[in-house]
């Protein structure tokens, strides 16, 4: 897994576009509810990034990078409905890591892979900054939400379920 190259790709992408961000080093941790206090952010400001597989009929499989606030869960059935899918599940760790370019717990709220469609819950975008592991377990990023929106122009859909 070329995690370092995904990290470098992220930094180069943000720097070349003048994005405002801060890097935060911390002990290695990928679970949002544990790493958020280490970073000093509210869990709701964390971008939880999950790769979801949607089957559409028997022949088409789509992969979605679902980004929700850290204190929410991904509404799998909601994503299934968005695509008119017949089956939905979390992608296997192997597929998620291949498409995201980093290991579970470090998946970015950016898609650098053409087969991975980015969908963000609008409630996350109400925050001034979003926090996420920067393709590394020991380093996170605080990124201005307006820069994130400008750079990703994500599809926004209500895909977060609370509880």
Steps between C-alpha positions, in 0.01 A plus 500: 500500500653832393359704785784752495437574132132568576607736778743674264231518230262666747758758616605580140133528395415739784819707474470544123149640548574726796283314750523599866568207730685399814681171563458340841735225615367251757549140615396250230120468503234468232176482699320833480364498855850437643711720271271807516591587863869453410456757223292732716189494282140412569411158356230668287776699321680181393450370148427128534579343162354162405521318167162349409420248227168534315378229263265621229341192353721198443769659284582847633695572817572855614722614782419808705723692736241597762609788723294571811558680832702294746207464739273351232475171317467454124142439387563202274139472387498870416803452275337195342193711422711779343624255237188285466718219629397144567764432769725714718780425745827634627779425253749237608809647668712394202278679248457806722874535551576449130247763388584747777876451483537469877422259781173489692489777758697735275267527199484857375181695422644537149472257212810471286361188327260520203295202625429660838214753507516756781176573687502726807224550753413873506501516882880457500536803275342731759825495700775759446766229483489127448748259660624169363799266506725607216555153345707422812407369843739744673410823321173680450392809317268788580380641168284806444162374387466766231831383349383139517180592316684700235755224435268199500163642386346193662158356438312582819224270618353426844687173559561526876299304752530593866524249779 
